[in-house]
Amino acid sequence: MGKITRRALLLGGAGLGVSGGVMGLSWVRGSNRYEDLVKRTWQSVEPVGQAFPNSHERLVAYACMAANAHNTQPWKFSVFEDRIHIAPDFNRATPVVDPEHRHLFASLGCAVENLSVAAQASGFSAPVTFQDDGCTVHLIGDEKAASRSNPRFEAISNRQCVRANYDGRSLSDADLQGLREALDDEEVSAFLVTNRAEIDQLRDLILSANSVQLKSQAFRDELKAWIRFSGREAAETRDGLYAPASGNPAVPGWLGRRIFDLVVSADGENAKYAEQIASSAGLVVLAAHRDDPIGWMQAGQSCQRFALEATARGVRYAFLNQPIEVAEMLPELQAMLGTNLRPNLLMRFGYGPTLPRSLRRSAEDVITRSG
């Protein structure tokens, strides 16, 4: 493969149904509960204000709307009067696909960006600090902050990772420039690729890495464990990858797991990914300047900033982290990008549809009371 030219890079800073009988009725009721929880989870955001009752809990709810690996929601929040700290929850790790917890810590960075944006819109100055054990948003009263219009705050409740075909259009100059500006980060380099030949080079690497992963039984078992095949399953756990959010039909869990084992193959998934990439306007790779938990969180924060800006502009995105997750593919990815930095996250983007939403646990489920 040829090396991607630097002109293409931005250096700035992934119809089945069952009816009848008790099982069928239970499945339908579970789906109804899922729809109700979706409305409650993704309700329209509005600033909570410094004096709003339970304002800190509402800020945590906004943080929980952030992107995160496999929708594991691997975070815990400690709420203080003047700050909110986000720590990793290693009980929600995915050790097969993420053995060093890089994506877990990136998930914390996504959450802290949501939290910071929501805090600023609610009347706080909200500087962020990173530590090896997590990240903190400091809540400092700032009357001017509440008057700042911020489309990214309004995008929090509309953002979603859209794992579907897009419409193939190139982004407008204004939208592409807006994404470039969102990716401007002193701590994270962003490689923005819109040239079709170079997208195809990255596609081939993504498909090769995907084949490696899907040939691993441990990988398949871990992935399957985090898929919620029905509305009932999704409503019971309020986490995981809801099957219809990837364009698949909702089916009872026992059936979905059997179908997964029978039909999910590298060839089939690669054909789907190739079509999705062909329909996208571009790809972006994020690489933090430091390769440690702080750097991984900074990459996640940059990722969420990109996601919110994209959402505000009607641009969809989805993760394609396979060549980052398969260690033997990393040197080739670095050579294509012309960097010695270790890539953290890879996404595709473009104009496209929306899909059913995933769920989130409530703020009460993730807050540890402190002080």
SERO-4910 file (N, C-alpha, C, O; in steps of 0.05 Angstrom, whole numbers):
BEGIN
 pado doro    nc1    nc2    nc3   cac1   cac2   cac3    cc1    cc2    cc3    oc1    oc2    oc3
  Met    A     17    -24      0      0      0      0     17     25      0     38     26     13
  Gly    A      9     45    -14     24     70    -14     18     86     10     -2     82     24
  Lys    A     36    105     16     33    122     39     13    144     33     14    156     12
  Ile    A     -4    150     51    -24    171     48     -9    198     48      7    203     66
  Thr    A    -15    215     29     -1    241     27    -10    259     49    -33    258     58
  Arg    A      8    276     58      2    294     80    -19    315     72    -31    327     89
  Arg    A    -23    319     46    -44    338     38    -71    328     47    -89    344     50
  Ala    A    -74    302     50    -99    290     58   -103    289     88   -123    279     98
  Leu    A    -83    299    103    -83    296    132    -87    323    145    -77    344    136
  Leu    A   -102    323    166   -104    346    184    -90    339    209    -99    321    224
  Leu    A    -68    353    215    -53    348    239    -61    370    259    -52    392    257
  Gly    A    -77    363    278    -87    384    296    -87    375    324   -109    378    335
  Gly    A    -79    371    332    -78    366    360    -60    342    363    -55    333    386
  Ala    A   -278    100    315   -280     69    306   -322     77    302   -338     59    295
  Gly    A   -715   -183    192   -743   -186    194   -751   -212    207   -769   -227    198
  Leu    A   -733   -214    232   -743   -239    245   -760   -231    269   -755   -210    282
  Gly    A   -781   -246    274   -798   -240    297   -808   -266    309   -810   -286    296
  Val    A   -815   -264    334   -827   -287    348   -853   -277    361   -852   -256    375
  Ser    A   -875   -291    356   -900   -281    368   -916   -305    379   -909   -328    373
  Gly    A   -936   -299    395   -953   -320    406   -943   -329    432   -918   -330    437
  Gly    A   -962   -337    450   -954   -349    475   -942   -328    494   -941   -304    488
  Val    A   -934   -338    517   -923   -320    538   -897   -307    529   -893   -284    534
  Met    A   -880   -323    515   -854   -312    506   -858   -289    487   -845   -268    490
  Gly    A   -877   -291    468   -882   -270    450   -892   -244    463   -883   -222    457
  Leu    A   -910   -247    482   -921   -224    496   -900   -211    513   -898   -187    514
  Ser    A   -883   -227    526   -861   -216    542   -842   -200    525   -832   -179    534
  Trp    A   -836   -210    501   -818   -197    483   -829   -170    475   -815   -150    474
  Val    A   -855   -168    469   -868   -144    461   -868   -124    484   -862   -100    480
  Arg    A   -875   -133    508   -875   -115    531   -847   -104    535   -844    -80    542
  Gly    A   -826   -121    532   -799   -111    535   -792    -90    515   -778    -70    521
  Ser    A   -802    -93    490   -797    -73    469   -811    -46    476   -799    -25    472
  Asn    A   -835    -48    487   -849    -23    496   -833     -9    517   -831     15    517
  Arg    A   -823    -24    536   -807    -12    557   -781      0    546   -773     22    555
  Tyr    A   -770    -13    526   -746     -1    513   -753     27    501   -737     46    505
  Glu    A   -775     29    487   -783     54    475   -786     76    496   -779     99    492
  Asp    A   -799     68    519   -802     88    540   -776     97    552   -772    120    557
  Leu    A   -757     78    555   -731     85    566   -715    102    546   -699    119    555
  Val    A   -718     97    520   -704    114    500   -713    143    504   -696    161    503
  Lys    A   -739    147    507   -749    175    510   -738    188    535   -731    211    535
  Arg    A   -736    172    556   -726    183    581   -696    188    580   -685    207    592
  Thr    A   -681    170    567   -652    172    565   -644    195    547   -626    211    555
  Trp    A   -656    198    524   -648    217    504   -666    241    503   -671    252    481
  Gln    A   -677    249    526   -694    273    526   -678    298    518   -653    299    523
  Ser    A   -691    317    507   -677    341    498   -662    354    521   -673    357    543
  Val    A   -638    363    515   -622    375    536   -629    404    540   -637    418    521
  Glu    A   -626    414    564   -629    442    570   -611    448    594   -607    431    611
  Pro    A   -600    472    595   -582    479    617   -596    475    644   -619    482    647
  Val    A   -581    465    663   -594    460    689   -591    483    709   -606    485    727
  Gly    A   -571    500    705   -567    523    722   -554    515    748   -557    492    758
  Gln    A   -538    533    760   -523    527    784   -540    520    808   -533    504    825
  Ala    A   -564    533    809   -581    529    832   -603    509    828   -620    505    845
  Phe    A   -602    496    805   -623    476    798   -621    452    817   -599    442    821
  Pro    A   -643    443    829   -642    420    846   -630    396    832   -637    390    809
  Asn    A   -612    382    845   -598    359    833   -583    365    808   -581    349    790
  Ser    A   -573    390    806   -559    398    782   -535    381    775   -530    375    752
  His    A   -520    372    796   -497    355    790   -506    328    779   -492    318    761
  Glu    A   -528    317    789   -537    292    778   -546    295    749   -541    277    733
  Arg    A   -558    317    742   -566    322    714   -541    324    696   -541    315    674
  Leu    A   -520    337    706   -496    339    691   -484    311    686   -474    305    664
  Val    A   -485    294    706   -476    266    703   -493    252    681   -482    237    665
  Ala    A   -519    257    681   -536    244    661   -527    253    633   -527    236    614
  Tyr    A   -519    278    629   -509    287    603   -483    272    597   -479    264    574
  Ala    A   -466    269    617   -441    255    612   -446    226    603   -431    216    586
  Cys    A   -466    214    614   -472    186    608   -482    182    579   -484    160    569
  Met    A   -490    204    566   -499    202    538   -476    200    519   -480    198    495
  Ala    A   -451    201    529   -428    201    511   -423    175    498   -433    154    507
  Ala    A   -408    175    476   -399    151    463   -382    135    482   -368    147    499
  Asn    A   -382    109    479   -364     92    496   -362     64    483   -380     56    468
  Ala    A   -341     50    490   -335     25    477   -356      3    483   -362     -3    506
  His    A   -368     -8    461   -388    -29    463   -412    -21    481   -427    -38    489
  Asn    A   -415      5    486   -436     15    504   -434      0    531   -454     -6    544
  Thr    A   -409     -5    540   -405    -17    566   -409      3    588   -413     -5    611
  Gln    A   -407     29    582   -409     51    602   -390     45    625   -399     42    648
  Pro    A   -364     44    620   -344     35    640   -335     58    658   -311     63    660
  Trp    A   -355     71    671   -348     95    687   -362     95    713   -384     83    717
  Lys    A   -350    109    732   -362    115    758   -357    145    764   -336    156    757
  Phe    A   -377    158    776   -375    187    781   -375    192    811   -392    182    826
  Ser    A   -357    209    819   -357    219    847   -365    248    846   -352    264    832
  Val    A   -386    255    860   -397    282    858   -390    298    883   -396    290    906
  Phe    A   -377    321    879   -370    339    901   -384    366    895   -394    370    874
  Glu    A   -384    383    915   -397    409    911   -384    425    888   -398    438    874
  Asp    A   -358    423    886   -344    440    867   -331    425    844   -316    436    828
  Arg    A   -337    399    841   -325    384    819   -339    357    816   -353    347    835
  Ile    A   -336    344    793   -345    317    788   -322    301    777   -310    309    757
  His    A   -316    279    789   -294    262    780   -304    237    767   -323    225    776
  Ile    A   -292    230    745   -299    205    730   -277    186    732   -254    192    725
  Ala    A   -283    162    742   -263    141    746   -270    116    729   -293    112    723
  Pro    A   -250    100    722   -256     76    707   -271     55    723   -266     52    747
  Asp    A   -288     40    711   -301     17    723   -291     -8    708   -302    -15    687
  Phe    A   -271    -21    720   -258    -43    706   -276    -68    706   -270    -87    692
  Asn    A   -297    -68    722   -317    -90    720   -331    -90    693   -344   -110    686
  Arg    A   -329    -68    678   -342    -66    652   -322    -65    630   -327    -54    608
  Ala    A   -299    -76    635   -278    -77    614   -284    -98    593   -300   -116    598
  Thr    A   -271    -96    571   -272   -116    549   -244   -126    544   -231   -117    525
  Pro    A   -234   -145    560   -206   -152    560   -196   -165    534   -172   -164    529
  Val    A   -214   -177    518   -205   -189    493   -198   -168    472   -177   -167    461
  Val    A   -218   -150    467   -214   -130    446   -197   -106    456   -186    -92    440
  Asp    A   -197   -102    483   -184    -78    494   -167    -86    519   -173    -77    541
  Pro    A   -146   -103    515   -132   -114    538   -117    -93    555   -112    -98    579
  Glu    A   -109    -71    543    -95    -50    558   -113    -28    568   -104     -8    580
  His    A   -139    -30    563   -160    -11    571   -157     16    557   -165     37    568
  Arg    A   -146     16    533   -144     41    518   -171     53    511   -176     76    515
  His    A   -189     36    501   -216     45    494   -232     51    519   -249     69    519
  Leu    A   -227     37    541   -241     43    566   -235     71    575   -253     86    582
  Phe    A   -209     78    575   -202    106    583   -211    126    562   -218    149    570
  Ala    A   -211    119    537   -222    138    517   -252    143    522   -261    165    517
  Ser    A   -266    123    532   -294    127    539   -297    148    561   -316    164    560
  Leu    A   -279    147    580   -280    168    601   -275    196    589   -288    215    597
  Gly    A   -257    197    569   -253    223    556   -277    233    542   -283    257    542
  Cys    A   -292    215    529   -317    222    516   -337    234    536   -350    254    531
  Ala    A   -339    220    559   -358    229    579   -350    256    591   -367    272    596
  Val    A   -324    260    595   -316    286    607   -321    309    587   -325    332    596
  Glu    A   -320    304    561   -326    326    542   -355    333    544   -362    357    545
  Asn    A   -373    313    545   -402    319    549   -406    334    575   -421    354    575
  Leu    A   -393    325    596   -397    337    622   -388    366    622   -401    384    633
  Ser    A   -365    371    610   -354    398    608   -372    417    592   -378    439    600
  Val    A   -381    407    569   -399    423    552   -425    430    566   -435    452    565
  Ala    A   -437    410    580   -462    414    594   -458    433    618   -475    450    623
  Ala    A   -435    431    632   -430    448    655   -427    477    646   -437    495    659
  Gln    A   -413    481    623   -410    509    613   -436    521    605   -442    544    610
  Ala    A   -453    505    592   -479    514    584   -497    520    608   -517    535    605
  Ser    A   -491    508    631   -507    511    655   -497    532    674   -507    534    696
  Gly    A   -477    548    665   -469    570    681   -443    566    697   -437    581    715
  Phe    A   -428    545    690   -403    540    704   -380    545    684   -382    539    660
  Ser    A   -358    555    695   -332    552    682   -324    523    688   -324    515    711
  Ala    A   -316    508    669   -312    479    673   -286    469    663   -285    453    644
  Pro    A   -264    478    674   -238    467    666   -236    437    672   -247    428    692
  Val    A   -221    423    655   -218    394    658   -189    388    666   -170    399    654
  Thr    A   -185    370    685   -159    360    691   -159    329    689   -179    316    694
  Phe    A   -136    319    680   -133    290    677   -113    279    697    -92    291    702
  Gln    A   -119    255    708   -101    241    725   -100    212    715   -116    204    698
  Asp    A    -81    197    725    -79    169    716   -103    153    723   -109    133    711
  Asp    A   -118    161    744   -141    146    753   -168    158    744   -189    151    754
  Gly    A   -167    176    724   -192    187    713   -189    216    706   -167    226    702
  Cys    A   -211    230    705   -211    258    698   -232    273    714   -251    261    724
  Thr    A   -228    300    716   -245    316    734   -254    341    719   -238    354    706
  Val    A   -280    347    722   -290    373    713   -294    390    738   -309    382    756
  His    A   -282    413    739   -284    432    761   -307    451    756   -308    464    735
  Leu    A   -325    454    775   -349    470    772   -345    496    786   -348    498    811
  Ile    A   -340    517    770   -335    543    781   -356    562    770   -360    564    746
  Gly    A   -370    575    788   -392    593    779   -383    614    760   -363    627    764
  Asp    A   -398    617    738   -391    636    717   -416    645    704   -428    631    687
  Glu    A   -426    669    712   -452    679    701   -451    682    671   -472    679    658
  Lys    A   -428    688    659   -427    692    630   -430    666    615   -438    665    592
  Ala    A   -423    644    628   -423    618    615   -451    611    605   -454    599    584
  Ala    A   -471    617    621   -499    609    615   -509    623    589   -527    613    577
  Ser    A   -497    646    583   -507    661    560   -493    652    534   -500    662    512
  Arg    A   -474    634    535   -460    625    511   -476    605    496   -482    583    506
  Ser    A   -484    612    472   -498    592    455   -478    571    446   -456    578    436
  Asn    A   -485    545    449   -467    524    442   -482    502    428   -495    485    441
  Pro    A   -480    500    401   -494    479    387   -485    451    395   -500    432    393
  Arg    A   -460    449    405   -451    423    414   -466    413    438   -471    389    441
  Phe    A   -474    431    456   -491    424    479   -518    413    469   -527    393    479
  Glu    A   -530    427    450   -555    419    440   -553    392    425   -573    378    422
  Ala    A   -529    385    416   -525    360    401   -523    336    419   -524    314    410
  Ile    A   -519    340    445   -514    318    463   -536    296    461   -530    273    460
  Ser    A   -561    305    461   -583    286    461   -589    274    434   -605    256    431
  Asn    A   -577    285    412   -582    276    385   -559    259    375   -562    245    354
  Arg    A   -536    260    388   -513    245    378   -517    215    380   -528    205    399
  Gln    A   -509    201    359   -509    172    360   -488    162    340   -483    174    320
  Cys    A   -477    139    345   -460    125    327   -477    110    307   -491     91    314
  Val    A   -477    118    282   -495    108    262   -481     87    245   -465     94    227
  Arg    A   -487     61    250   -474     39    236   -491     31    213   -503      9    213
  Ala    A   -493     48    193   -510     43    169   -496     55    145   -476     69    148
  Asn    A   -506     50    121   -496     63     97   -504     93     98   -525    100    107
  Tyr    A   -485    110     89   -491    138     86   -498    143     57   -502    124     42
  Asp    A   -501    168     49   -512    173     22   -490    179      1   -497    184    -22
  Gly    A   -465    177      9   -443    179    -11   -435    207    -18   -415    211    -32
  Arg    A   -449    227     -8   -442    255    -15   -416    264      0   -411    255     22
  Ser    A   -401    281    -13   -379    295      0   -390    315     19   -412    326     15
  Leu    A   -375    321     40   -384    342     59   -381    369     46   -364    374     29
  Ser    A   -399    388     53   -396    415     44   -370    427     56   -360    417     76
  Asp    A   -360    448     43   -336    461     52   -339    471     81   -321    469     98
  Ala    A   -363    481     87   -368    492    113   -368    470    134   -357    474    156
  Asp    A   -381    448    128   -382    426    147   -354    413    151   -347    406    174
  Leu    A   -339    411    130   -312    399    132   -294    418    149   -278    408    165
  Gln    A   -297    443    144   -281    462    160   -289    462    189   -272    464    207
  Gly    A   -315    459    194   -324    458    222   -312    434    236   -305    435    260
  Leu    A   -311    411    222   -299    387    234   -269    391    239   -258    382    259
  Arg    A   -256    404    220   -227    410    224   -223    426    249   -205    421    265
  Glu    A   -239    446    252   -236    464    276   -242    449    302   -229    453    322
  Ala    A   -261    431    301   -267    415    325   -244    396    332   -241    389    355
  Leu    A   -229    388    312   -206    370    316   -180    384    324   -160    371    328
  Asp    A   -181    410    325   -157    426    332   -151    422    361   -164    433    378
  Asp    A   -130    407    367   -124    399    395    -94    397    398    -81    382    383
  Glu    A    -83    410    418    -54    410    422    -44    382    431    -21    376    428
  Glu    A    -62    366    442    -53    341    454    -59    317    436    -50    295    442
  Val    A    -74    321    415    -83    299    398    -80    307    369    -89    328    361
  Ser    A    -67    289    353    -65    294    324    -88    280    310    -95    258    316
  Ala    A   -100    294    291   -122    283    275   -114    280    246   -105    299    234
  Phe    A   -118    257    235   -112    251    207   -139    249    192   -153    228    195
  Leu    A   -146    269    177   -172    270    164   -168    262    135   -153    276    120
  Val    A   -180    241    126   -176    230     99   -201    231     83   -221    218     90
  Thr    A   -201    246     61   -225    248     43   -219    240     15   -237    239     -2
  Asn    A   -194    234      8   -187    225    -18   -195    196    -22   -189    179     -5
  Arg    A   -210    190    -43   -223    164    -46   -202    142    -48   -206    120    -36
  Ala    A   -180    146    -62   -160    125    -64   -148    118    -37   -142     95    -31
  Glu    A   -144    139    -21   -132    135      5   -152    123     25   -144    108     43
  Ile    A   -177    130     22   -198    117     38   -198     87     32   -201     71     50
  Asp    A   -195     80      6   -195     52     -1   -171     37     10   -174     14     18
  Gln    A   -148     50     13   -125     38     25   -131     31     55   -125      9     64
  Leu    A   -143     51     68   -150     46     96   -172     25     98   -172      9    117
  Arg    A   -191     24     79   -212      4     79   -200    -24     79   -208    -42     94
  Asp    A   -180    -28     62   -168    -55     60   -156    -63     86   -157    -87     93
  Leu    A   -143    -45    100   -131    -51    126   -153    -57    147   -150    -75    163
  Ile    A   -174    -42    146   -197    -46    164   -208    -74    160   -214    -89    179
  Leu    A   -212    -82    135   -224   -108    129   -205   -131    137   -214   -152    147
  Ser    A   -179   -127    133   -160   -148    141   -161   -152    171   -161   -174    181
  Ala    A   -162   -130    186   -163   -132    215   -189   -144    225   -190   -159    244
  Asn    A   -211   -137    211   -237   -148    218   -237   -178    214   -249   -193    230
  Ser    A   -224   -188    193   -222   -217    189   -207   -230    212   -215   -252    221
  Val    A   -185   -218    221   -170   -229    243   -188   -232    268   -188   -252    281
  Gln    A   -203   -210    274   -219   -210    298   -241   -232    296   -246   -246    315
  Leu    A   -255   -233    274   -278   -251    272   -270   -281    270   -287   -298    272
  Lys    A   -245   -286    266   -235   -313    267   -227   -322    295   -220   -345    300
  Ser    A   -228   -303    314   -221   -309    342   -247   -315    357   -265   -298    358
  Gln    A   -249   -339    368   -272   -347    383   -275   -330    408   -298   -323    416
  Ala    A   -253   -322    421   -254   -305    445   -266   -278    438   -282   -267    453
  Phe    A   -258   -267    415   -269   -241    407   -299   -244    401   -314   -227    410
  Arg    A   -307   -264    387   -335   -268    381   -352   -272    406   -374   -261    408
  Asp    A   -341   -287    425   -356   -291    450   -360   -265    465   -381   -260    476
  Glu    A   -338   -249    467   -340   -224    481   -359   -205    468   -376   -192    481
  Leu    A   -358   -203    441   -376   -185    427   -405   -194    431   -422   -177    436
  Lys    A   -410   -220    428   -437   -230    431   -448   -224    459   -472   -219    462
  Ala    A   -431   -225    479   -440   -221    506   -450   -192    511   -465   -187    529
  Trp    A   -441   -173    494   -449   -146    497   -470   -137    477   -478   -114    476
  Ile    A   -480   -156    460   -502   -149    442   -529   -154    457   -533   -174    469
  Arg    A   -547   -134    455   -574   -137    466   -592   -141    441   -598   -122    426
  Phe    A   -602   -165    438   -616   -173    414   -645   -163    413   -656   -162    391
  Ser    A   -656   -157    436   -685   -149    437   -688   -124    454   -670   -117    470
  Gly    A   -711   -111    451   -717    -88    468   -718    -96    497   -710    -81    515
  Arg    A   -727   -120    502   -729   -130    530   -701   -132    542   -697   -122    564
  Glu    A   -682   -144    528   -655   -146    538   -643   -119    542   -630   -114    563
  Ala    A   -646   -101    523   -635    -74    526   -647    -60    550   -633    -46    564
  Ala    A   -673    -63    554   -686    -49    576   -678    -60    603   -676    -46    623
  Glu    A   -671    -86    604   -663    -99    629   -635    -89    638   -630    -85    662
  Thr    A   -617    -86    619   -589    -80    626   -583    -50    622   -566    -39    636
  Arg    A   -597    -37    603   -592     -9    596   -563     -4    588   -552     17    593
  Asp    A   -551    -24    576   -524    -21    565   -521    -39    541   -541    -51    532
  Gly    A   -498    -42    530   -492    -60    508   -501    -50    481   -512    -28    479
  Leu    A   -495    -65    461   -500    -58    433   -528    -68    425   -531    -92    420
  Tyr    A   -547    -50    423   -574    -57    415   -575    -65    386   -567    -49    369
  Ala    A   -583    -89    379   -581   -100    352   -593    -81    331   -580    -76    311
  Pro    A   -618    -70    335   -629    -53    314   -613    -27    311   -615    -14    290
  Ala    A   -596    -19    330   -580      5    327   -558      0    306   -545     19    298
  Ser    A   -553    -25    298   -535    -32    277   -549    -40    252   -537    -51    233
  Gly    A   -576    -35    251   -591    -42    227   -600    -70    226   -610    -80    205
  Asn    A   -598    -85    248   -607   -113    249   -634   -114    262   -642    -96    276
  Pro    A   -649   -136    256   -676   -138    268   -674   -145    298   -654   -157    307
  Ala    A   -694   -137    313   -696   -145    341   -708   -172    343   -729   -178    331
  Val    A   -695   -190    358   -705   -217    362   -700   -225    391   -684   -212    404
  Pro    A   -714   -245    401   -709   -254    428   -679   -262    431   -667   -271    412
  Gly    A   -668   -258    455   -640   -262    459   -630   -290    452   -609   -292    439
  Trp    A   -645   -310    460   -636   -338    454   -634   -343    424   -616   -357    415
  Leu    A   -652   -330    409   -652   -334    380   -629   -318    368   -615   -327    349
  Gly    A   -626   -293    378   -605   -276    367   -577   -288    371   -560   -286    353
  Arg    A   -572   -301    393   -546   -313    398   -541   -337    380   -519   -342    371
  Arg    A   -563   -352    374   -560   -374    355   -555   -364    327   -538   -375    312
  Ile    A   -569   -343    319   -566   -332    292   -537   -321    290   -524   -324    269
  Phe    A   -528   -307    310   -500   -296    310   -480   -318    303   -463   -315    286
  Asp    A   -482   -341    318   -463   -362    314   -465   -374    286   -445   -383    275
  Leu    A   -489   -374    274   -493   -386    248   -485   -368    224   -475   -378    205
  Val    A   -491   -342    226   -489   -326    203   -467   -304    203   -460   -294    182
  Val    A   -457   -297    226   -437   -276    227   -410   -287    219   -398   -304    233
  Ser    A   -400   -278    196   -375   -288    185   -357   -264    176   -368   -242    172
  Ala    A   -332   -269    173   -314   -248    164   -321   -238    136   -322   -214    131
  Asp    A   -328   -257    118   -335   -248     91   -360   -231     91   -361   -210     78
  Gly    A   -381   -239    106   -405   -224    106   -402   -197    119   -412   -177    109
  Glu    A   -388   -196    141   -383   -170    155   -365   -152    138   -369   -128    138
  Asn    A   -345   -163    125   -328   -147    108   -343   -134     85   -338   -112     77
  Ala    A   -362   -150     73   -378   -139     51   -394   -115     61   -397    -95     47
  Lys    A   -405   -118     85   -421    -96     97   -404    -72    102   -411    -50     95
  Tyr    A   -380    -76    115   -363    -54    121   -353    -40     95   -351    -15     94
  Ala    A   -346    -56     75   -337    -44     50   -358    -25     38   -352     -4     28
  Glu    A   -383    -34     39   -405    -18     29   -409      7     46   -414     29     35
  Gln    A   -407      5     72   -410     28     89   -388     48     85   -393     72     84
  Ile    A   -363     39     82   -341     57     77   -344     71     50   -338     95     48
  Ala    A   -353     56     29   -357     68      3   -378     90      4   -377    109    -12
  Ser    A   -397     88     22   -418    108     24   -411    132     41   -426    151     43
  Ser    A   -387    131     53   -379    152     72   -363    174     57   -352    170     36
  Ala    A   -364    198     69   -349    220     58   -320    220     65   -303    232     51
  Gly    A   -312    207     87   -284    206     95   -280    190    120   -299    179    131
  Leu    A   -255    188    127   -246    175    151   -229    193    168   -216    211    157
  Val    A   -228    189    194   -211    205    211   -198    187    232   -212    170    243
  Val    A   -172    190    236   -157    175    256   -147    195    277   -136    215    270
  Leu    A   -151    188    302   -141    205    324   -118    191    338   -120    167    344
  Ala    A    -97    206    344    -74    195    357    -64    215    378    -55    237    371
  Ala    A    -65    207    404    -56    224    425    -26    226    425    -12    207    416
  His    A    -15    248    435     13    251    436     27    236    458     51    232    457
  Arg    A     12    227    478     23    211    499      8    184    500    -17    184    497
  Asp    A     23    163    504     11    136    503      8    125    531     24    108    540
  Asp    A    -11    136    545    -17    128    573    -46    135    578    -59    147    561
  Pro    A    -57    127    602    -86    133    606    -93    162    602   -115    167    592
  Ile    A    -76    181    609    -83    209    604    -86    214    574   -105    228    566
  Gly    A    -67    205    559    -69    208    530    -93    195    518   -106    206    500
  Trp    A   -100    171    528   -124    157    518   -149    172    524   -167    174    507
  Met    A   -151    184    548   -174    201    554   -175    226    537   -196    235    529
  Gln    A   -151    238    532   -151    262    515   -160    255    486   -174    271    474
  Ala    A   -153    231    477   -163    223    450   -193    220    451   -207    227    432
  Gly    A   -204    209    473   -233    206    475   -247    233    476   -268    236    464
  Gln    A   -235    252    490   -247    278    491   -248    291    463   -268    303    455
  Ser    A   -226    288    448   -225    299    421   -246    285    403   -259    297    387
  Cys    A   -249    258    407   -268    243    392   -297    253    397   -312    257    378
  Gln    A   -303    258    423   -330    267    429   -335    295    419   -357    302    411
  Arg    A   -315    312    420   -317    339    409   -324    337    379   -341    352    369
  Phe    A   -310    320    365   -315    315    336   -344    305    333   -358    315    315
  Ala    A   -353    286    349   -379    274    347   -401    295    351   -421    295    337
  Leu    A   -398    312    371   -418    333    376   -419    353    354   -441    362    345
  Glu    A   -396    361    344   -395    380    322   -408    368    297   -423    381    283
  Ala    A   -402    343    291   -414    329    269   -444    328    271   -459    334    253
  Thr    A   -453    321    295   -482    319    300   -496    346    296   -517    347    284
  Ala    A   -484    367    306   -495    394    303   -498    402    274   -514    418    267
  Arg    A   -481    390    257   -481    396    228   -496    376    211   -496    377    187
  Gly    A   -509    356    224   -524    336    210   -506    315    197   -514    302    178
  Val    A   -482    312    207   -463    292    197   -464    268    216   -463    271    240
  Arg    A   -464    244    204   -464    219    220   -435    208    221   -418    216    206
  Tyr    A   -431    191    240   -405    178    243   -408    151    255   -428    144    267
  Ala    A   -387    134    252   -386    108    264   -357     99    267   -340    108    252
  Phe    A   -352     82    287   -325     73    293   -317     50    275   -334     33    268
  Leu    A   -292     49    267   -280     27    252   -252     22    264   -232     27    251
  Asn    A   -251     13    289   -226     12    304   -210    -14    299   -190    -19    313
  Gln    A   -219    -31    281   -207    -57    278   -176    -56    275   -162    -71    289
  Pro    A   -165    -40    257   -135    -40    254   -120    -28    278    -96    -31    280
  Ile    A   -135    -15    295   -123     -5    320   -123    -27    341   -105    -28    358
  Glu    A   -144    -43    341   -147    -64    361   -130    -89    355   -124   -105    373
  Val    A   -123    -93    330   -106   -116    322    -77   -107    321    -70    -93    302
  Ala    A    -61   -114    341    -35   -103    345    -17   -105    320     -2    -87    314
  Glu    A    -18   -128    306      0   -132    284     -6   -114    260     10   -111    242
  Met    A    -30   -101    260    -37    -83    239    -27    -54    244    -27    -38    226
  Leu    A    -19    -48    268    -12    -21    275     11     -9    259      9     14    250
  Pro    A     33    -24    255     55    -12    239     46     -4    211     55     17    202
  Glu    A     30    -20    198     20    -12    172      3     12    173      4     29    155
  Leu    A    -14     14    193    -31     38    196    -14     63    201    -19     84    189
  Gln    A      6     60    218     24     83    223     39     91    198     42    115    193
  Ala    A     48     72    182     62     78    158     44     92    138     53    111    124
  Met    A     19     84    136      1     97    118     -5    126    126     -8    143    109
  Leu    A     -5    130    152    -11    158    162     15    174    163     13    199    165
  Gly    A     38    162    162     63    176    163     69    187    191     77    210    194
  Thr    A     63    171    211     67    180    239     79    158    256     75    134    251
  Asn    A     93    166    277    102    147    297     83    146    321     87    129    339
  Leu    A     63    163    321     43    163    343     27    137    341     22    127    319
  Arg    A     18    127    364      1    104    364    -28    112    361    -38    127    378
  Pro    A    -41    105    339    -70    113    336    -87    102    358    -83     80    369
  Asn    A   -107    119    365   -126    111    387   -153    104    377   -166     85    386
  Leu    A   -164    119    357   -191    115    348   -192    121    318   -178    138    307
  Leu    A   -210    106    304   -215    110    276   -245    111    271   -260     94    280
  Met    A   -253    131    256   -282    135    250   -286    141    221   -269    152    207
  Arg    A   -309    134    210   -319    143    184   -341    164    189   -353    165    211
  Phe    A   -346    180    169   -366    201    172   -379    207    145   -368    202    124
  Gly    A   -403    219    147   -417    227    122   -446    234    129   -454    233    152
  Tyr    A   -460    242    109   -489    248    112   -504    222    111   -500    206     93
  Gly    A   -523    218    129   -537    193    129   -561    193    147   -569    214    157
  Pro    A   -573    169    152   -598    167    167   -592    166    197   -570    166    206
  Thr    A   -614    164    212   -612    156    240   -622    128    244   -635    117    226
  Leu    A   -615    115    266   -623     88    272   -635     87    300   -633    107    315
  Pro    A   -647     65    309   -656     63    336   -634     69    356   -610     64    350
  Arg    A   -641     79    379   -621     88    399   -613     66    418   -629     48    424
  Ser    A   -589     68    428   -580     51    450   -590     64    476   -600     86    476
  Leu    A   -587     50    498   -596     60    524   -572     66    542   -549     59    535
  Arg    A   -577     79    564   -557     86    584   -568     80    612   -592     82    616
  Arg    A   -550     73    630   -558     71    658   -563     99    668   -554    119    657
  Ser    A   -578    100    690   -585    126    701   -562    138    717   -543    123    724
  Ala    A   -563    164    722   -542    176    738   -540    163    765   -518    160    776
  Glu    A   -563    156    777   -562    143    803   -547    117    803   -535    109    823
  Asp    A   -546    103    780   -532     78    778   -502     81    778   -488     62    784
  Val    A   -492    104    771   -463    108    766   -450    127    785   -426    130    784
  Ile    A   -465    140    803   -454    160    821   -447    147    848   -462    132    860
  Thr    A   -422    153    856   -413    147    883   -413    172    899   -399    191    893
  Arg    A   -429    173    921   -431    198    936   -405    203    952   -394    186    965
  Ser    A   -396    228    949   -371    236    963   -374    265    972   -381    283    956
  Gly    A   -368    270    997   -367    297   1007   -394    311   1008   -395    334   1016
***
